[in-house]
């Protein structure tokens, strides 16, 4: 059996065709596919390109795909989910049923293989998402960058920009972020970046990309950058604790709750882990932090298999992780 799994986000979209054992037959990566940030025509173009690459890599496997499962950012609202489903159905043969869900559930499954737990996504955007033993789904945050996405690449990058401009105006402390951001845009003075920021095709992605400079400055001992990271780490700890307390019953909380950490910010878990664990201790939250061995697109394949009533065991991870995605 072949499953087509898709993981779509604010920066890139990845797709694979894989077997129930986790063997990857075809793979492809294209641009962003969050409908809140990408124009409809560009969205169709990127997803069409993704499907075409997968089809080209293995026409035989593509013909035998049993189900397509897409974990996508920006599809929380039923109308957005329906539109995404219709779009994918228009790009795929009628014989392939399509399921579209929030990308948080596929990220969760990449760490728990479909079992209950919490996933904290901290990529371009952020969301805290959980599935309890009764199959009830709930979330904290993830409302989009205009409404605040603490613990995201956008939040870290945006706060880095704000602090650099505060320093420029004389309102804040001097920070290495000023020179790092100027270097990023290849300008001499900070105000020169205004046009690039406000005229960016995807300002959220651009600002999120600046988060790496906050980490660089923090590594160099910059107090302003370190405070930004600590603030966002505390936000993540608070969000996870809040979700666990409201979603999991006392018996469940007596055991370790798996917390899957997904997204690029957790490549620097060394900077986030301490403040997060202090918050868990503050609220007496018993967690098991998991960095998935497979990418969220693997969770999409797992979700597709579960929809076909096929159980997934640890062997899937071993098979899937052998492939270089």
SEPALO-683371 format. One record per residue (C-alpha): residue number from 0; residue in three letters; x, y, z. Coordinates in steps of 0.25 Angstrom, whole numbers, always signed. Example, Ala and Ser with C-alpha at 12.3 -4.5 7.8 and 13.67 -1.06 7.14 Angstrom:
! residues 2
LODREN:0:ALA:+49:-18:+31
LODREN:1:SER:+55:-4:+29
***
This chain:
! residues 325
LODREN:0:UNK:+0:+0:+0
LODREN:1:UNK:+5:+14:-3
LODREN:2:UNK:+1:+27:+4
LODREN:3:UNK:+4:+41:-1
LODREN:4:UNK:+7:+50:+11
LODREN:5:UNK:+9:+65:+10
LODREN:6:UNK:+14:+74:+21
LODREN:7:UNK:+11:+89:+17
LODREN:8:UNK:+16:+101:+24
LODREN:9:UNK:+19:+116:+23
LODREN:10:UNK:+33:+113:+18
LODREN:11:UNK:+33:+100:+10
LODREN:12:UNK:+24:+89:+6
LODREN:13:UNK:+29:+74:+6
LODREN:14:UNK:+22:+62:+0
LODREN:15:UNK:+26:+47:+0
LODREN:16:UNK:+20:+34:-6
LODREN:17:UNK:+23:+23:+4
LODREN:18:UNK:+19:+9:+8
LODREN:19:UNK:+13:+4:+21
LODREN:20:UNK:+26:+0:+25
LODREN:21:UNK:+32:+14:+23
LODREN:22:UNK:+40:+12:+11
LODREN:23:UNK:+40:+25:+3
LODREN:24:UNK:+37:+23:-12
LODREN:25:UNK:+37:+38:-16
LODREN:26:UNK:+39:+51:-10
LODREN:27:UNK:+38:+66:-14
LODREN:28:UNK:+40:+79:-7
LODREN:29:UNK:+34:+92:-12
LODREN:30:UNK:+30:+106:-7
LODREN:31:UNK:+21:+111:+4
LODREN:32:UNK:+6:+107:+4
LODREN:33:UNK:+0:+114:+16
LODREN:34:UNK:-13:+120:+10
LODREN:35:UNK:-13:+131:+19
LODREN:36:UNK:+1:+136:+14
LODREN:37:UNK:+1:+131:-1
LODREN:38:UNK:-8:+135:-12
LODREN:39:UNK:-18:+125:-17
LODREN:40:UNK:-11:+124:-31
LODREN:41:UNK:+3:+122:-25
LODREN:42:UNK:-3:+112:-15
LODREN:43:UNK:-8:+104:-27
LODREN:44:UNK:+5:+105:-35
LODREN:45:UNK:+13:+100:-23
LODREN:46:UNK:+4:+88:-20
LODREN:47:UNK:+3:+85:-35
LODREN:48:UNK:+18:+85:-36
LODREN:49:UNK:+19:+76:-23
LODREN:50:UNK:+9:+66:-29
LODREN:51:UNK:+16:+66:-43
LODREN:52:UNK:+30:+63:-37
LODREN:53:UNK:+25:+51:-28
LODREN:54:UNK:+18:+46:-41
LODREN:55:UNK:+30:+47:-49
LODREN:56:UNK:+39:+40:-39
LODREN:57:UNK:+30:+28:-38
LODREN:58:UNK:+18:+27:-48
LODREN:59:UNK:+16:+13:-43
LODREN:60:UNK:+15:+16:-29
LODREN:61:UNK:+7:+28:-32
LODREN:62:UNK:-4:+20:-39
LODREN:63:UNK:-5:+11:-26
LODREN:64:UNK:-6:+22:-16
LODREN:65:UNK:-18:+18:-6
LODREN:66:UNK:-19:+31:+1
LODREN:67:UNK:-14:+45:+2
LODREN:68:UNK:-12:+52:+15
LODREN:69:UNK:-8:+66:+16
LODREN:70:UNK:-4:+73:+29
LODREN:71:UNK:-5:+88:+26
LODREN:72:UNK:-3:+101:+33
LODREN:73:UNK:-14:+111:+32
LODREN:74:UNK:-25:+102:+30
LODREN:75:UNK:-32:+103:+44
LODREN:76:UNK:-45:+109:+39
LODREN:77:UNK:-54:+99:+33
LODREN:78:UNK:-55:+107:+20
LODREN:79:UNK:-40:+108:+18
LODREN:80:UNK:-39:+93:+20
LODREN:81:UNK:-50:+90:+10
LODREN:82:UNK:-43:+99:+0
LODREN:83:UNK:-30:+92:+2
LODREN:84:UNK:-36:+79:+1
LODREN:85:UNK:-43:+83:-12
LODREN:86:UNK:-30:+88:-18
LODREN:87:UNK:-23:+75:-15
LODREN:88:UNK:-34:+67:-21
LODREN:89:UNK:-33:+75:-34
LODREN:90:UNK:-19:+72:-35
LODREN:91:UNK:-20:+57:-32
LODREN:92:UNK:-28:+45:-38
LODREN:93:UNK:-42:+44:-34
LODREN:94:UNK:-38:+30:-28
LODREN:95:UNK:-30:+36:-17
LODREN:96:UNK:-37:+40:-5
LODREN:97:UNK:-31:+53:+1
LODREN:98:UNK:-31:+57:+16
LODREN:99:UNK:-26:+71:+20
LODREN:100:UNK:-23:+74:+35
LODREN:101:UNK:-15:+84:+43
LODREN:102:UNK:+0:+82:+41
LODREN:103:UNK:+1:+80:+56
LODREN:104:UNK:-6:+67:+56
LODREN:105:UNK:+4:+61:+46
LODREN:106:UNK:+16:+67:+54
LODREN:107:UNK:+10:+60:+67
LODREN:108:UNK:+9:+47:+60
LODREN:109:UNK:+23:+48:+55
LODREN:110:UNK:+27:+47:+70
LODREN:111:UNK:+16:+38:+76
LODREN:112:UNK:+12:+29:+64
LODREN:113:UNK:-2:+33:+66
LODREN:114:UNK:-3:+32:+81
LODREN:115:UNK:-8:+43:+90
LODREN:116:UNK:+1:+54:+94
LODREN:117:UNK:+4:+69:+91
LODREN:118:UNK:+12:+75:+80
LODREN:119:UNK:+19:+89:+81
LODREN:120:UNK:+22:+94:+67
LODREN:121:UNK:+32:+105:+67
LODREN:122:UNK:+35:+108:+53
LODREN:123:UNK:+32:+120:+44
LODREN:124:UNK:+19:+120:+53
LODREN:125:UNK:+15:+113:+66
LODREN:126:UNK:+4:+105:+72
LODREN:127:UNK:+2:+96:+84
LODREN:128:UNK:-7:+84:+80
LODREN:129:UNK:-11:+72:+87
LODREN:130:UNK:-19:+59:+86
LODREN:131:UNK:-24:+52:+99
LODREN:132:UNK:-27:+37:+101
LODREN:133:UNK:-42:+40:+98
LODREN:134:UNK:-38:+45:+84
LODREN:135:UNK:-41:+59:+87
LODREN:136:UNK:-33:+70:+80
LODREN:137:UNK:-30:+84:+86
LODREN:138:UNK:-20:+95:+84
LODREN:139:UNK:-14:+107:+90
LODREN:140:UNK:-9:+118:+81
LODREN:141:UNK:-6:+117:+66
LODREN:142:UNK:-15:+129:+63
LODREN:143:UNK:-6:+135:+53
LODREN:144:UNK:+5:+145:+53
LODREN:145:UNK:-4:+157:+54
LODREN:146:UNK:-10:+152:+66
LODREN:147:UNK:+3:+148:+73
LODREN:148:UNK:+10:+135:+71
LODREN:149:UNK:+20:+134:+83
LODREN:150:UNK:+30:+124:+82
LODREN:151:UNK:+31:+125:+67
LODREN:152:UNK:+42:+128:+57
LODREN:153:UNK:+34:+140:+54
LODREN:154:UNK:+33:+145:+68
LODREN:155:UNK:+47:+143:+71
LODREN:156:UNK:+51:+150:+58
LODREN:157:UNK:+41:+161:+60
LODREN:158:UNK:+45:+164:+74
LODREN:159:UNK:+60:+164:+69
LODREN:160:UNK:+56:+175:+59
LODREN:161:UNK:+48:+183:+70
LODREN:162:UNK:+60:+183:+79
LODREN:163:UNK:+70:+187:+68
LODREN:164:UNK:+61:+199:+65
LODREN:165:UNK:+59:+202:+80
LODREN:166:UNK:+74:+202:+81
LODREN:167:UNK:+75:+211:+68
LODREN:168:UNK:+66:+221:+74
LODREN:169:UNK:+73:+221:+87
LODREN:170:UNK:+61:+215:+95
LODREN:171:UNK:+67:+201:+97
LODREN:172:UNK:+80:+195:+101
LODREN:173:UNK:+91:+194:+90
LODREN:174:UNK:+91:+180:+83
LODREN:175:UNK:+99:+172:+73
LODREN:176:UNK:+86:+170:+66
LODREN:177:UNK:+87:+184:+59
LODREN:178:UNK:+100:+180:+52
LODREN:179:UNK:+95:+166:+49
LODREN:180:UNK:+82:+171:+43
LODREN:181:UNK:+89:+181:+35
LODREN:182:UNK:+98:+171:+30
LODREN:183:UNK:+87:+162:+26
LODREN:184:UNK:+81:+172:+17
LODREN:185:UNK:+94:+178:+13
LODREN:186:UNK:+92:+192:+17
LODREN:187:UNK:+100:+202:+26
LODREN:188:UNK:+89:+207:+34
LODREN:189:UNK:+76:+200:+40
LODREN:190:UNK:+66:+210:+34
LODREN:191:UNK:+70:+205:+20
LODREN:192:UNK:+63:+192:+22
LODREN:193:UNK:+49:+198:+24
LODREN:194:UNK:+46:+197:+9
LODREN:195:UNK:+50:+182:+8
LODREN:196:UNK:+42:+179:+21
LODREN:197:UNK:+29:+186:+16
LODREN:198:UNK:+30:+182:+2
LODREN:199:UNK:+34:+167:+4
LODREN:200:UNK:+25:+157:-4
LODREN:201:UNK:+25:+148:+9
LODREN:202:UNK:+28:+158:+21
LODREN:203:UNK:+25:+147:+31
LODREN:204:UNK:+35:+137:+25
LODREN:205:UNK:+45:+149:+23
LODREN:206:UNK:+44:+153:+38
LODREN:207:UNK:+44:+139:+43
LODREN:208:UNK:+58:+137:+35
LODREN:209:UNK:+64:+147:+44
LODREN:210:UNK:+62:+139:+56
LODREN:211:UNK:+76:+132:+53
LODREN:212:UNK:+83:+145:+56
LODREN:213:UNK:+76:+146:+70
LODREN:214:UNK:+82:+132:+73
LODREN:215:UNK:+96:+136:+68
LODREN:216:UNK:+95:+149:+76
LODREN:217:UNK:+91:+140:+88
LODREN:218:UNK:+103:+131:+86
LODREN:219:UNK:+112:+143:+87
LODREN:220:UNK:+106:+147:+100
LODREN:221:UNK:+97:+158:+95
LODREN:222:UNK:+87:+161:+107
LODREN:223:UNK:+76:+166:+98
LODREN:224:UNK:+76:+154:+89
LODREN:225:UNK:+77:+145:+101
LODREN:226:UNK:+65:+151:+107
LODREN:227:UNK:+57:+150:+95
LODREN:228:UNK:+60:+135:+94
LODREN:229:UNK:+56:+133:+109
LODREN:230:UNK:+43:+141:+107
LODREN:231:UNK:+39:+131:+96
LODREN:232:UNK:+44:+119:+103
LODREN:233:UNK:+35:+123:+115
LODREN:234:UNK:+23:+125:+106
LODREN:235:UNK:+25:+111:+101
LODREN:236:UNK:+26:+105:+115
LODREN:237:UNK:+13:+113:+119
LODREN:238:UNK:+5:+109:+106
LODREN:239:UNK:+9:+94:+108
LODREN:240:UNK:+6:+94:+123
LODREN:241:UNK:-8:+101:+120
LODREN:242:UNK:-12:+91:+109
LODREN:243:UNK:-8:+79:+118
LODREN:244:UNK:-16:+84:+130
LODREN:245:UNK:-28:+87:+122
LODREN:246:UNK:-28:+75:+113
LODREN:247:UNK:-22:+63:+121
LODREN:248:UNK:-29:+57:+133
LODREN:249:UNK:-22:+55:+146
LODREN:250:UNK:-19:+40:+143
LODREN:251:UNK:-13:+44:+130
LODREN:252:UNK:-5:+55:+137
LODREN:253:UNK:+0:+45:+147
LODREN:254:UNK:+9:+39:+136
LODREN:255:UNK:+19:+46:+126
LODREN:256:UNK:+11:+53:+115
LODREN:257:UNK:+19:+52:+102
LODREN:258:UNK:+22:+66:+97
LODREN:259:UNK:+27:+66:+83
LODREN:260:UNK:+36:+78:+79
LODREN:261:UNK:+35:+81:+64
LODREN:262:UNK:+40:+92:+56
LODREN:263:UNK:+53:+99:+53
LODREN:264:UNK:+54:+107:+66
LODREN:265:UNK:+57:+94:+74
LODREN:266:UNK:+69:+92:+66
LODREN:267:UNK:+74:+101:+78
LODREN:268:UNK:+67:+93:+89
LODREN:269:UNK:+80:+96:+97
LODREN:270:UNK:+75:+110:+99
LODREN:271:UNK:+60:+107:+100
LODREN:272:UNK:+60:+94:+109
LODREN:273:UNK:+64:+101:+123
LODREN:274:UNK:+53:+112:+123
LODREN:275:UNK:+43:+102:+118
LODREN:276:UNK:+46:+92:+129
LODREN:277:UNK:+46:+103:+140
LODREN:278:UNK:+31:+106:+136
LODREN:279:UNK:+27:+91:+136
LODREN:280:UNK:+33:+90:+150
LODREN:281:UNK:+26:+102:+154
LODREN:282:UNK:+12:+96:+150
LODREN:283:UNK:+16:+82:+154
LODREN:284:UNK:+15:+77:+139
LODREN:285:UNK:+21:+63:+137
LODREN:286:UNK:+26:+63:+122
LODREN:287:UNK:+35:+54:+113
LODREN:288:UNK:+41:+64:+103
LODREN:289:UNK:+42:+57:+89
LODREN:290:UNK:+50:+61:+77
LODREN:291:UNK:+44:+53:+66
LODREN:292:UNK:+54:+44:+58
LODREN:293:UNK:+45:+46:+46
LODREN:294:UNK:+40:+59:+39
LODREN:295:UNK:+26:+64:+40
LODREN:296:UNK:+23:+58:+26
LODREN:297:UNK:+25:+45:+32
LODREN:298:UNK:+14:+48:+42
LODREN:299:UNK:+5:+51:+30
LODREN:300:UNK:+8:+37:+25
LODREN:301:UNK:+5:+31:+38
LODREN:302:UNK:-8:+39:+39
LODREN:303:UNK:-12:+33:+25
LODREN:304:UNK:-9:+19:+29
LODREN:305:UNK:-17:+20:+42
LODREN:306:UNK:-29:+25:+33
LODREN:307:UNK:-27:+12:+26
LODREN:308:UNK:-28:+5:+39
LODREN:309:UNK:-13:+1:+38
LODREN:310:UNK:-5:+1:+51
LODREN:311:UNK:+8:+7:+52
LODREN:312:UNK:+20:+2:+60
LODREN:313:UNK:+34:+7:+63
LODREN:314:UNK:+39:-1:+51
LODREN:315:UNK:+33:+10:+42
LODREN:316:UNK:+42:+21:+48
LODREN:317:UNK:+54:+12:+46
LODREN:318:UNK:+50:+10:+31
LODREN:319:UNK:+46:+24:+29
LODREN:320:UNK:+58:+31:+36
LODREN:321:UNK:+68:+23:+27
LODREN:322:UNK:+64:+31:+16
LODREN:323:UNK:+70:+45:+14
LODREN:324:UNK:+58:+55:+13
***
